[in-house]
Amino acid sequence: MALIPPNIIDDILQTAHIEEVIGEFVQLKRSGSNLKGLSPFVEEKTASFMVSPAKQIFKCFSSGKGGNVVSFLMELEHFSYPEALKWLANKYNIELPKEREQTPEELAQINERESLFIINEFAKNHFHERLLESEEGKAIGLSYFHERGFREDIIRKFQLGYCLDSGSDFTETAVNKGYKQQYLEQVGLTKSKDNRRFDFFRGRVLFPILSVSGRVLGFGGRTLKADKNIAKYFNSPESQIYNKSKILYGLFFAKGEIVKQDNCLLVEGYTDVVSLHQAGVENVVSSSGTSLTVDQIKLIKRYTNNITILYDGDAAGIKASFRGIDLILEEGMNVKVVLFPDGDDPDSYAKKVSTSELENYIAEHSQDFISFKAGILLEDGKEDPIKRAGLIKDIVSSIALIPDAIVRSVYVQECASIFEMEESTLVAELNRIRKGQQGKNNPTNDFDEVRERIVSKPQPETATLKDKKFDYLFQTEQDLIRIMLKYGALNMIIPNQKPDGEVENMEVNVMELIIHEIETDELVFTHPIIHEIYSILKEGVEQSIYYGMAHFLKMQNQEIVSFITNIELSRYSLSTNWLTKHKISIQGEDEKLEQAAMGAVYSFKLATIDSRFKEIREQLKNPEVEDAVVEDLMGEQMMLENVKKVINEKLGRIIVK
């Protein structure tokens, strides 16, 4: 990939809106001046993921991850730094320098995961070109899509493709382009047997499966042959980049509309998704023929709490899907179901009616899972009281999975009404089931559960970066850098005692004062990231440049970006009620710069001294240390005690001002 010039990187970062980008991956809601949502990095019930539009940064308080819009894409989509910039440039129509095709040697240097993505992207383009331009592709693949009623623009939108039936057209083309056969086999595009290699998807039309950000993860291939011994659909095999249980077909195209409609339509197959998009209904995704998984449900939950499942009316398939409904309920989401008329599925029905008729049908025929499940199951138990009782228990078991007590109560009332039963009877059964579930999930007790949650809770990223021996020292280093970044360009008034004893006020720059204090005492930052930031700040001051946090948030070094985010974005902020409602004025650091700056300096000095004390004590414990060395160490310890006393006096005066 061509290098991106610094001026274009600045254009990208200034043009990109972090709330817009993250909003494509996470459902965000307003929280004061910030936006909050469920973390896309870890499983959580309470939203701890915060986005600051004003500062253009994000912070996940569950995982400790944080940074700017580039950091987010790198963390979530495993982009490299240039790839994240390229993705943003493409989104915001920013022109990048021309790229040249990479040589086989350069491809070999790219890490394996990125190589797999690059190969899949090449394959998508190759298959799409073969579909539209080769004689076989047009005669077989394209004619099939036309027979299914797909327009040319929809075929291009979803980049549908065709793999020639010759045997190794794709593989030979890819190898000749410099792509490694081992990677072609890893993503399942190529198979080898008896010293020959061939295309896995030969003779099939192809549906590229994209990630949320549009990267090609794998393919779904449909055979066009009538041979019953050949599987109708093949998906790419599992690989580093393709895990079918964590992917939803069509989500890349649907995510914006899902957020807008606050509802996700869930269908079974690829063609259902394509047909509904062509019909103008775009908030639709597919589980690609696999049973719905918890990971897929959580993926939808990033964008909405509402799922509407569209069924084709096949009774056996519907009953098999009940487990998926239970999984949705267990995640605390709302689920509705739509049954299409006999003989129709979402694909065929969408082709029969107009967009408005389709939308109206879905809206008018959506039913909650209670009435849906009751209607399906009770058909089997009309004349058998024992079977009917078992079916009612089955429905109550589904209600018991719902985490929200109020929602459970509403469904119990509805269930009692449908079955003409006493609500108390159903409540008793529900409580019995829930008690059994809790005992199964937690065989110990509530205290143990809470303790386990606390022990296993992910710690912020910065906690893993620092040496545990220097916890307090790290905190003082971090606070000092925070003061420099936040107020370094400001001037402040401090008292200065002249040789004759007279005290006069003197204006000094915050950044210059702190650097002077550090350099005078020859202090050293122990944390490598902090040391690097300080070096940049110091070099800037020497050139009369006072860098703030924004400068570091643009850096390619994501450790620095993450560190700056940690000290810039706090999970909590002071309420404006202190001033507007309670008439209580809260003075900030900017109003007491001398106390803030010098307090941070003295705290850092004290922490450095305490760290040195620990080192001296460890050395003195060693019986092999020579007497002369012991004498020097004890002398140094006494000197440090005196320095510490002076600093404590200065720090005390600052605190009580």
C-alpha positions as CSV (number, residue, x, y, z in Angstrom):
1,M,0.0,0.0,0.0
2,A,1.3,3.4,-0.9
3,L,2.3,5.7,1.9
4,I,-0.3,8.3,2.9
5,P,1.2,11.8,3.1
6,P,0.8,13.6,6.5
7,N,-1.4,16.3,5.0
8,I,-3.9,13.7,3.7
9,I,-3.8,11.9,7.1
10,D,-4.8,15.3,8.7
11,D,-7.6,15.7,6.2
12,I,-8.9,12.2,7.0
13,L,-8.8,12.7,10.7
14,Q,-10.4,16.2,10.5
15,T,-13.1,15.0,8.1
16,A,-14.1,11.8,9.8
17,H,-16.7,12.0,12.6
18,I,-16.0,9.4,15.2
19,E,-19.7,9.2,16.2
20,E,-20.7,8.5,12.6
21,V,-18.1,5.8,12.2
22,I,-18.7,4.0,15.5
23,G,-22.4,4.5,15.0
24,E,-22.1,2.0,12.1
25,F,-20.9,-0.7,14.5
26,V,-22.5,0.2,17.9
27,Q,-25.9,1.5,18.8
28,L,-25.1,4.8,20.6
29,K,-27.4,6.9,22.8
30,R,-26.9,10.4,24.0
31,S,-25.5,10.7,27.6
32,G,-24.9,14.4,28.4
33,S,-22.3,15.7,26.0
34,N,-21.1,12.2,25.1
35,L,-22.6,9.1,23.5
36,K,-22.8,5.7,25.2
37,G,-23.4,2.1,24.1
38,L,-22.6,-1.5,24.8
39,S,-19.0,-2.4,24.3
40,P,-18.2,-4.1,20.9
41,F,-15.1,-5.7,22.5
42,V,-16.5,-7.5,25.5
43,E,-19.9,-8.9,26.6
44,E,-21.7,-6.6,29.0
45,K,-25.2,-5.8,30.2
46,T,-24.6,-2.2,31.2
47,A,-23.3,0.2,28.7
48,S,-19.7,1.3,29.5
49,F,-18.6,2.3,26.0
50,M,-18.3,6.1,25.7
51,V,-17.8,8.3,22.6
52,S,-16.9,11.9,22.9
53,P,-17.9,13.8,19.7
54,A,-16.3,17.0,21.0
55,K,-12.9,15.3,21.6
56,Q,-13.2,12.8,18.8
57,I,-12.2,9.9,21.0
58,F,-13.8,6.8,22.5
59,K,-13.2,4.8,25.7
60,C,-14.4,1.3,26.6
61,F,-14.3,1.1,30.4
62,S,-14.9,-2.7,30.4
63,S,-11.9,-3.6,28.2
64,G,-9.7,-0.5,28.8
65,K,-9.5,0.1,25.0
66,G,-9.6,3.7,23.8
67,G,-8.3,6.1,21.2
68,N,-9.5,7.9,18.1
69,V,-11.5,6.8,15.1
70,V,-8.4,5.0,13.6
71,S,-7.8,3.2,16.8
72,F,-11.4,1.9,16.9
73,L,-11.1,0.4,13.4
74,M,-7.8,-1.1,14.2
75,E,-9.2,-2.7,17.4
76,L,-12.5,-3.9,16.0
77,E,-11.7,-4.9,12.4
78,H,-8.0,-5.7,13.0
79,F,-7.0,-3.1,10.3
80,S,-3.4,-2.0,10.0
81,Y,-2.9,1.8,10.5
82,P,-2.8,2.5,6.7
83,E,-5.9,0.2,6.1
84,A,-7.9,2.1,8.7
85,L,-7.0,5.4,7.1
86,K,-7.9,4.0,3.7
87,W,-11.3,2.8,5.0
88,L,-12.0,6.3,6.3
89,A,-10.8,8.0,3.1
90,N,-13.2,5.8,1.1
91,K,-16.1,6.5,3.4
92,Y,-15.5,10.3,3.3
93,N,-14.5,10.4,-0.4
94,I,-11.0,11.6,0.2
95,E,-8.6,10.9,-2.7
96,L,-5.5,8.9,-1.8
97,P,-2.2,8.5,-3.7
98,K,-2.3,6.0,-6.5
99,E,-1.4,2.5,-5.4
100,R,0.7,0.0,-7.4
101,E,0.1,-3.7,-7.4
102,Q,2.2,-5.4,-4.8
103,T,5.0,-7.8,-5.8
104,P,5.1,-11.4,-4.5
105,E,8.0,-10.4,-2.2
106,E,5.9,-7.6,-0.7
107,L,3.0,-9.9,-0.3
108,A,5.2,-12.3,1.6
109,Q,6.0,-9.6,4.1
110,I,2.4,-8.9,5.0
111,N,1.2,-10.8,8.0
112,E,-0.8,-13.9,7.4
113,R,-4.2,-12.5,8.5
114,E,-3.9,-9.5,6.3
115,S,-2.8,-11.8,3.4
116,L,-6.1,-13.8,3.8
117,F,-8.1,-10.6,3.6
118,I,-6.2,-9.5,0.5
119,I,-6.7,-12.8,-1.2
120,N,-10.5,-12.8,-0.5
121,E,-10.8,-9.3,-1.9
122,F,-9.0,-10.4,-5.0
123,A,-11.3,-13.4,-5.3
124,K,-14.4,-11.3,-4.9
125,N,-13.3,-9.1,-7.8
126,H,-12.2,-12.1,-9.9
127,F,-15.5,-13.9,-9.5
128,H,-17.6,-10.8,-10.1
129,E,-15.6,-10.1,-13.3
130,R,-16.1,-13.7,-14.5
131,L,-19.8,-13.4,-13.9
132,L,-20.2,-10.2,-15.9
133,E,-17.6,-10.6,-18.7
134,S,-16.8,-14.3,-19.4
135,E,-19.0,-16.3,-21.8
136,E,-19.6,-19.1,-19.3
137,G,-20.3,-16.6,-16.5
138,K,-22.9,-14.7,-18.5
139,A,-24.5,-17.9,-19.9
140,I,-24.8,-19.7,-16.6
141,G,-24.2,-17.5,-13.6
142,L,-25.7,-14.2,-14.8
143,S,-28.6,-15.9,-16.5
144,Y,-29.4,-17.6,-13.1
145,F,-29.5,-14.3,-11.3
146,H,-31.6,-12.8,-14.0
147,E,-34.0,-15.8,-13.7
148,R,-34.2,-15.0,-10.0
149,G,-35.3,-11.5,-10.9
150,F,-32.2,-9.7,-9.7
151,R,-31.5,-6.4,-11.4
152,E,-28.0,-5.4,-12.6
153,D,-27.5,-2.7,-10.0
154,I,-28.3,-5.2,-7.2
155,I,-25.9,-7.8,-8.6
156,R,-23.2,-5.1,-8.6
157,K,-24.1,-3.8,-5.1
158,F,-23.7,-7.3,-3.6
159,Q,-20.7,-8.1,-5.9
160,L,-22.3,-11.4,-6.8
161,G,-19.9,-13.7,-8.7
162,Y,-19.4,-16.9,-10.6
163,C,-16.5,-19.4,-10.4
164,L,-15.9,-21.1,-13.8
165,D,-16.5,-24.8,-14.0
166,S,-13.1,-25.5,-15.7
167,G,-11.5,-26.6,-12.5
168,S,-8.7,-24.2,-11.6
169,D,-9.3,-20.9,-13.4
170,F,-9.3,-18.9,-10.2
171,T,-6.4,-20.8,-8.5
172,E,-4.1,-20.5,-11.5
173,T,-4.9,-16.8,-12.0
174,A,-4.2,-16.1,-8.3
175,V,-0.9,-18.0,-8.2
176,N,0.2,-16.3,-11.3
177,K,-0.5,-13.0,-9.6
178,G,1.8,-13.9,-6.8
179,Y,-0.7,-15.2,-4.2
180,K,0.6,-18.1,-2.1
181,Q,-1.2,-21.4,-2.5
182,Q,-1.1,-22.1,1.2
183,Y,-3.2,-18.9,1.9
184,L,-5.6,-19.8,-1.0
185,E,-6.1,-23.1,0.8
186,Q,-6.4,-21.6,4.2
187,V,-9.4,-19.5,3.1
188,G,-10.9,-22.5,1.3
189,L,-10.7,-21.1,-2.2
190,T,-8.3,-23.8,-3.4
191,K,-8.2,-27.5,-2.8
192,S,-5.3,-29.8,-3.6
193,K,-5.2,-33.6,-4.2
194,D,-2.7,-35.9,-5.8
195,N,-0.4,-33.1,-6.8
196,R,-3.1,-31.2,-8.6
197,R,-5.0,-28.1,-7.4
198,F,-8.5,-27.0,-8.2
199,D,-11.1,-24.3,-7.3
200,F,-13.3,-25.2,-4.3
201,F,-16.3,-23.2,-5.7
202,R,-16.0,-24.3,-9.3
203,G,-19.3,-24.1,-11.2
204,R,-21.1,-22.1,-8.4
205,V,-22.6,-18.7,-8.2
206,L,-21.0,-16.8,-5.3
207,F,-22.3,-14.5,-2.5
208,P,-19.3,-12.6,-0.9
209,I,-19.8,-12.5,2.9
210,L,-18.6,-9.1,4.3
211,S,-17.6,-8.0,7.7
212,V,-19.4,-5.0,9.4
213,S,-16.8,-2.7,7.8
214,G,-17.0,-4.3,4.3
215,R,-14.0,-6.7,4.3
216,V,-14.4,-10.0,2.6
217,L,-14.5,-12.8,5.2
218,G,-15.6,-15.6,3.0
219,F,-18.1,-16.8,0.3
220,G,-21.4,-18.7,0.0
221,G,-21.5,-20.8,-3.1
222,R,-24.7,-22.2,-4.7
223,T,-24.5,-25.0,-7.3
224,L,-26.5,-24.7,-10.5
225,K,-26.4,-28.4,-11.2
226,A,-29.4,-30.7,-10.7
227,D,-27.2,-33.5,-9.2
228,K,-28.7,-34.5,-5.9
229,N,-25.4,-35.8,-4.7
230,I,-23.9,-32.4,-4.8
231,A,-24.6,-30.1,-1.9
232,K,-26.8,-27.1,-2.9
233,Y,-24.8,-24.6,-0.8
234,F,-21.2,-24.5,0.3
235,N,-19.8,-21.9,2.6
236,S,-16.1,-21.0,3.0
237,P,-14.5,-23.3,5.7
238,E,-13.6,-21.8,9.1
239,S,-10.4,-19.8,9.0
240,Q,-8.6,-17.0,10.9
241,I,-10.9,-14.5,9.4
242,Y,-14.1,-16.5,8.8
243,N,-16.2,-17.8,11.7
244,K,-19.8,-18.5,10.5
245,S,-21.3,-18.4,14.0
246,K,-20.2,-14.8,14.4
247,I,-21.2,-13.4,11.0
248,L,-24.5,-12.2,9.5
249,Y,-24.8,-12.0,5.7
250,G,-25.9,-8.5,4.6
251,L,-25.1,-6.7,7.8
252,F,-22.6,-4.4,6.1
253,F,-25.4,-3.1,3.8
254,A,-28.1,-3.2,6.5
255,K,-26.6,-1.7,9.6
256,G,-27.6,2.0,8.9
257,E,-31.2,1.1,8.2
258,I,-31.3,-1.2,11.2
259,V,-30.4,1.7,13.4
260,K,-32.8,4.0,11.6
261,Q,-35.8,1.5,11.8
262,D,-34.7,0.3,15.3
263,N,-35.5,-3.2,14.0
264,C,-33.6,-6.0,12.3
265,L,-35.3,-8.4,10.0
266,L,-33.8,-11.8,10.1
267,V,-34.1,-14.3,7.2
268,E,-32.6,-17.6,6.3
269,G,-30.8,-17.4,3.0
270,Y,-28.6,-15.2,0.8
271,T,-31.3,-14.6,-1.9
272,D,-33.8,-13.5,0.8
273,V,-31.5,-10.7,1.8
274,V,-30.8,-9.7,-1.8
275,S,-34.4,-9.8,-2.9
276,L,-35.6,-7.7,0.1
277,H,-32.9,-5.1,-0.6
278,Q,-34.0,-5.0,-4.2
279,A,-37.6,-4.5,-3.0
280,G,-36.5,-1.5,-0.9
281,V,-36.4,-3.2,2.5
282,E,-32.8,-2.9,3.6
283,N,-32.8,-3.6,7.4
284,V,-32.4,-7.3,6.8
285,V,-29.7,-9.9,7.5
286,S,-29.3,-13.6,7.2
287,S,-27.8,-16.3,9.4
288,S,-26.7,-17.9,6.1
289,G,-28.5,-21.2,6.6
290,T,-26.9,-21.9,10.0
291,S,-28.8,-22.1,13.3
292,L,-28.9,-18.7,15.0
293,T,-26.1,-18.3,17.5
294,V,-25.6,-16.1,20.6
295,D,-22.7,-14.3,18.9
296,Q,-24.9,-13.4,15.9
297,I,-27.6,-12.1,18.3
298,K,-25.1,-9.9,20.1
299,L,-24.0,-8.6,16.7
300,I,-27.5,-7.4,16.0
301,K,-27.8,-6.0,19.6
302,R,-25.1,-3.5,18.7
303,Y,-27.7,-1.7,16.5
304,T,-31.1,-2.5,17.9
305,N,-32.9,-4.5,20.7
306,N,-35.6,-5.5,18.2
307,I,-35.5,-8.6,15.9
308,T,-38.3,-9.7,13.5
309,I,-37.8,-13.2,12.1
310,L,-39.3,-13.8,8.7
311,Y,-40.4,-17.4,8.1
312,D,-41.6,-19.1,4.9
313,G,-44.3,-21.2,6.6
314,D,-42.5,-24.5,6.7
315,A,-43.6,-26.1,10.0
316,A,-40.5,-28.3,10.5
317,G,-38.2,-25.3,10.0
318,I,-40.2,-23.1,12.3
319,K,-40.1,-25.6,15.2
320,A,-36.3,-26.0,14.7
321,S,-36.0,-22.2,15.1
322,F,-37.6,-22.1,18.5
323,R,-34.1,-22.4,20.1
324,G,-33.0,-19.3,18.3
325,I,-36.0,-17.4,19.7
326,D,-35.1,-18.5,23.2
327,L,-31.5,-17.3,22.7
328,I,-32.9,-13.9,21.6
329,L,-35.1,-13.7,24.7
330,E,-32.2,-14.7,26.9
331,E,-30.2,-11.7,25.6
332,G,-33.0,-9.4,26.8
333,M,-34.1,-8.5,23.2
334,N,-37.6,-8.2,21.8
335,V,-38.5,-10.7,19.2
336,K,-41.4,-10.8,16.7
337,V,-42.3,-13.3,14.0
338,V,-43.8,-13.0,10.5
339,L,-45.2,-16.0,8.6
340,F,-45.5,-15.6,4.9
341,P,-48.4,-17.2,3.0
342,D,-48.1,-20.9,2.2
343,G,-45.7,-21.5,-0.7
344,D,-44.0,-18.1,-0.3
345,D,-40.7,-17.2,1.4
346,P,-39.3,-13.6,1.8
347,D,-37.5,-13.9,-1.6
348,S,-40.6,-14.9,-3.6
349,Y,-43.1,-12.7,-1.8
350,A,-40.8,-9.6,-2.2
351,K,-40.9,-10.2,-6.0
352,K,-44.7,-10.4,-6.1
353,V,-45.6,-7.2,-4.3
354,S,-44.6,-3.5,-4.2
355,T,-42.3,-2.1,-1.5
356,S,-45.2,-0.5,0.4
357,E,-47.2,-3.8,0.2
358,L,-44.2,-5.7,1.5
359,E,-43.6,-3.3,4.4
360,N,-47.3,-3.3,5.3
361,Y,-47.5,-7.1,5.3
362,I,-44.5,-7.3,7.7
363,A,-46.0,-4.7,10.0
364,E,-49.5,-6.1,10.0
365,H,-48.5,-9.8,10.4
366,S,-45.8,-9.4,13.1
367,Q,-46.7,-11.3,16.2
368,D,-45.0,-11.7,19.5
369,F,-43.3,-15.0,20.2
370,I,-46.0,-16.0,22.7
371,S,-48.9,-16.0,20.3
372,F,-46.7,-17.4,17.6
373,K,-45.3,-20.2,19.6
374,A,-48.7,-21.0,21.1
375,G,-50.3,-21.2,17.7
376,I,-47.7,-23.5,16.3
377,L,-47.4,-25.8,19.3
378,L,-51.0,-26.1,20.3
379,E,-51.9,-27.5,16.9
380,D,-50.1,-30.6,18.1
381,G,-51.9,-30.8,21.4
382,K,-55.5,-29.9,20.7
383,E,-57.0,-33.2,21.9
384,D,-54.4,-34.3,24.4
385,P,-54.5,-32.5,27.8
386,I,-51.2,-33.9,28.9
387,K,-49.5,-32.8,25.7
388,R,-51.2,-29.5,26.0
389,A,-49.8,-29.0,29.6
390,G,-46.3,-29.9,28.4
391,L,-46.5,-27.3,25.6
392,I,-47.6,-24.6,28.0
393,K,-44.6,-25.5,30.2
394,D,-42.5,-25.1,27.1
395,I,-43.8,-21.6,26.5
396,V,-43.4,-20.6,30.2
397,S,-39.8,-21.9,30.0
398,S,-39.2,-19.4,27.2
399,I,-40.7,-16.6,29.3
400,A,-38.4,-17.6,32.2
401,L,-35.3,-16.8,30.1
402,I,-36.2,-13.1,29.8
403,P,-33.9,-11.1,32.2
404,D,-36.3,-8.2,32.7
405,A,-38.9,-8.9,35.4
406,I,-41.5,-6.4,34.0
407,V,-41.3,-7.9,30.5
408,R,-41.7,-11.4,32.0
409,S,-44.8,-10.2,33.9
410,V,-46.4,-8.8,30.8
411,Y,-45.8,-12.1,28.9
412,V,-47.2,-14.2,31.8
413,Q,-50.4,-12.1,31.7
414,E,-50.6,-12.7,27.9
415,C,-49.9,-16.4,28.2
416,A,-52.6,-16.7,30.9
417,S,-55.1,-14.9,28.7
418,I,-54.3,-17.1,25.6
419,F,-54.6,-20.4,27.6
420,E,-57.5,-19.2,29.9
421,M,-55.5,-20.1,33.0
422,E,-54.9,-18.5,36.4
423,E,-52.0,-16.1,36.2
424,S,-50.8,-17.3,39.6
425,T,-50.4,-20.9,38.3
426,L,-48.1,-19.7,35.5
427,V,-46.2,-17.4,37.9
428,A,-45.6,-20.4,40.3
429,E,-44.3,-22.5,37.4
430,L,-42.2,-19.6,36.1
431,N,-40.6,-19.1,39.5
432,R,-39.9,-22.8,39.8
433,I,-38.1,-22.8,36.4
434,R,-36.1,-19.7,37.2
435,K,-35.0,-21.1,40.5
436,G,-33.8,-24.2,38.7
437,Q,-32.0,-22.1,36.1
438,Q,-30.3,-20.0,38.8
439,G,-29.2,-23.1,40.7
440,K,-27.8,-24.6,37.5
441,N,-25.9,-21.4,36.6
442,N,-24.8,-20.6,40.1
443,P,-24.5,-23.7,42.3
444,T,-22.7,-21.7,45.1
445,N,-24.3,-18.5,46.4
446,D,-24.8,-14.9,45.5
447,F,-21.6,-13.7,47.4
448,D,-19.5,-16.1,45.4
449,E,-21.0,-14.9,42.1
450,V,-20.3,-11.3,43.0
451,R,-16.8,-12.1,44.1
452,E,-16.1,-14.0,40.9
453,R,-17.3,-11.1,38.8
454,I,-15.0,-8.7,40.6
455,V,-12.0,-11.0,40.3
456,S,-12.6,-11.8,36.7
457,K,-13.5,-8.3,35.5
458,P,-11.2,-7.1,32.8
459,Q,-8.8,-4.4,34.0
460,P,-8.1,-1.2,32.1
461,E,-5.3,-1.5,29.5
462,T,-3.0,0.8,31.3
463,A,-2.9,-1.5,34.4
464,T,-1.1,-4.1,32.3
465,L,1.4,-1.6,31.0
466,K,3.0,-0.4,34.2
467,D,5.4,-2.2,36.5
468,K,3.4,-3.1,39.7
469,K,6.4,-1.9,41.8
470,F,5.8,1.6,40.6
471,D,2.0,1.9,40.9
472,Y,2.1,5.2,42.7
473,L,5.0,6.5,40.7
474,F,3.1,5.7,37.5
475,Q,0.1,7.6,38.8
476,T,2.2,10.7,39.5
477,E,3.9,10.5,36.1
478,Q,0.6,10.2,34.4
479,D,-0.9,13.1,36.3
480,L,2.1,15.3,35.5
481,I,1.9,14.5,31.8
482,R,-1.9,15.2,31.9
483,I,-1.2,18.7,33.4
484,M,1.4,19.4,30.7
485,L,-0.9,18.4,27.9
486,K,-4.0,20.1,29.2
487,Y,-2.5,23.4,30.4
488,G,1.0,23.4,29.0
489,A,0.4,26.3,26.6
490,L,-1.1,28.5,29.4
491,N,0.8,31.1,31.5
492,M,0.3,31.4,35.3
493,I,1.2,33.8,38.0
494,I,3.5,32.5,40.8
495,P,5.2,34.3,43.7
496,N,8.9,34.8,43.2
497,Q,11.2,35.7,46.1
498,K,14.0,38.1,45.1
499,P,17.6,38.1,46.8
500,D,16.6,41.0,49.0
501,G,13.6,39.0,50.4
502,E,11.0,40.9,48.5
503,V,8.3,38.8,46.9
504,E,6.9,39.7,43.5
505,N,4.5,38.0,41.1
506,M,6.0,36.5,38.0
507,E,4.3,35.1,34.9
508,V,5.6,31.7,33.7
509,N,4.5,29.1,31.2
510,V,3.2,25.9,32.7
511,M,5.0,23.6,30.3
512,E,8.3,25.4,30.6
513,L,8.1,25.5,34.4
514,I,7.5,21.7,34.7
515,I,10.2,20.9,32.3
516,H,12.6,23.2,34.2
517,E,11.8,21.4,37.5
518,I,12.2,17.9,35.9
519,E,15.5,18.7,34.2
520,T,17.0,20.6,37.2
521,D,16.5,17.5,39.4
522,E,17.5,15.2,36.6
523,L,14.2,13.2,37.0
524,V,13.4,10.3,34.7
525,F,10.0,8.9,33.7
526,T,9.9,5.2,34.3
527,H,7.0,4.4,32.0
528,P,8.2,4.1,28.4
529,I,5.1,5.7,26.8
530,I,5.2,8.6,29.2
531,H,8.9,9.1,28.6
532,E,8.3,9.2,24.9
533,I,5.5,11.8,25.3
534,Y,7.7,13.9,27.6
535,S,10.5,13.8,25.1
536,I,8.2,15.1,22.3
537,L,6.9,17.8,24.6
538,K,10.4,18.9,25.6
539,E,11.6,19.0,22.0
540,G,8.5,21.0,21.1
541,V,9.1,23.6,23.8
542,E,12.7,24.0,22.5
543,Q,11.1,25.0,19.2
544,S,8.5,27.2,20.9
545,I,5.8,24.6,20.1
546,Y,3.4,23.6,22.9
547,Y,1.7,20.3,21.9
548,G,-1.6,19.4,23.4
549,M,-3.6,16.1,23.4
550,A,-4.9,16.6,19.9
551,H,-1.3,16.3,18.5
552,F,-0.8,12.9,20.1
553,L,-4.3,11.6,19.2
554,K,-3.2,11.8,15.5
555,M,-0.1,9.6,15.9
556,Q,0.4,6.3,14.3
557,N,1.7,4.8,17.6
558,Q,-1.6,3.4,19.0
559,E,-0.1,2.9,22.5
560,I,0.3,6.7,22.7
561,V,-3.2,7.3,21.4
562,S,-4.7,4.8,23.9
563,F,-2.7,6.4,26.8
564,I,-3.8,9.9,25.9
565,T,-7.4,8.7,25.6
566,N,-7.2,7.2,29.1
567,I,-6.2,10.5,30.7
568,E,-8.4,12.6,28.4
569,L,-11.8,10.8,28.7
570,S,-13.2,10.3,32.1
571,R,-16.2,8.0,32.7
572,Y,-17.7,10.5,35.1
573,S,-17.9,14.3,35.0
574,L,-19.2,16.9,37.5
575,S,-22.9,17.7,37.1
576,T,-23.8,21.2,36.1
577,N,-26.4,21.0,38.9
578,W,-23.7,22.0,41.4
579,L,-23.7,25.5,40.0
580,T,-27.1,25.9,38.4
581,K,-29.3,24.1,41.0
582,H,-27.2,24.1,44.2
583,K,-25.4,27.4,43.6
584,I,-22.1,25.7,44.6
585,S,-19.0,26.8,42.6
586,I,-16.5,24.1,41.8
587,Q,-13.1,25.5,41.1
588,G,-11.2,23.6,38.4
589,E,-7.5,23.1,37.9
590,D,-7.5,25.9,35.3
591,E,-8.5,28.3,38.0
592,K,-5.7,27.1,40.4
593,L,-2.9,26.4,37.9
594,E,-0.1,27.0,40.4
595,Q,-1.5,24.4,42.8
596,A,-2.3,21.9,40.1
597,A,1.1,22.2,38.3
598,M,3.4,22.4,41.3
599,G,1.3,19.9,43.2
600,A,1.8,17.4,40.3
601,V,5.6,18.2,40.2
602,Y,6.1,17.7,43.9
603,S,4.0,14.5,44.0
604,F,6.2,13.1,41.2
605,K,9.3,14.0,43.1
606,L,8.0,12.3,46.2
607,A,7.1,9.2,44.3
608,T,10.5,9.1,42.7
609,I,12.2,9.4,46.1
610,D,9.9,6.6,47.6
611,S,10.8,4.4,44.6
612,R,14.5,5.0,45.3
613,F,14.0,4.3,49.0
614,K,12.6,0.8,48.0
615,E,15.6,0.1,45.9
616,I,18.0,1.1,48.7
617,R,16.2,-1.1,51.2
618,E,16.4,-4.0,48.8
619,Q,20.2,-3.4,48.4
620,L,20.7,-3.2,52.1
621,K,19.1,-6.5,52.6
622,N,21.8,-8.2,50.6
623,P,24.5,-9.5,53.1
624,E,27.1,-9.5,50.4
625,V,27.1,-5.7,49.9
626,E,30.4,-4.2,50.9
627,D,30.6,-1.9,54.0
628,A,31.6,1.1,51.9
629,V,28.5,0.7,49.7
630,V,26.3,0.3,52.7
631,E,27.7,3.6,54.1
632,D,27.0,5.4,50.8
633,L,23.5,4.0,50.6
634,M,22.7,5.1,54.1
635,G,24.1,8.5,53.4
636,E,21.9,8.8,50.3
637,Q,18.9,7.7,52.4
638,M,19.5,10.4,54.9
639,M,19.8,13.0,52.1
640,L,16.6,11.8,50.5
641,E,14.8,12.0,53.9
642,N,15.8,15.7,54.1
643,V,14.7,16.4,50.5
644,K,11.4,14.6,51.2
645,K,10.8,16.7,54.2
646,V,11.3,19.9,52.2
647,I,9.0,18.7,49.4
648,N,6.3,17.7,51.9
649,E,6.4,21.2,53.4
650,K,6.0,22.7,49.9
651,L,3.3,20.3,49.0
652,G,1.5,20.9,52.3
653,R,1.5,24.7,51.7
654,I,0.1,24.2,48.2
655,I,-2.7,21.9,49.5
656,V,-3.9,24.3,52.2
657,K,-3.9,27.4,50.0
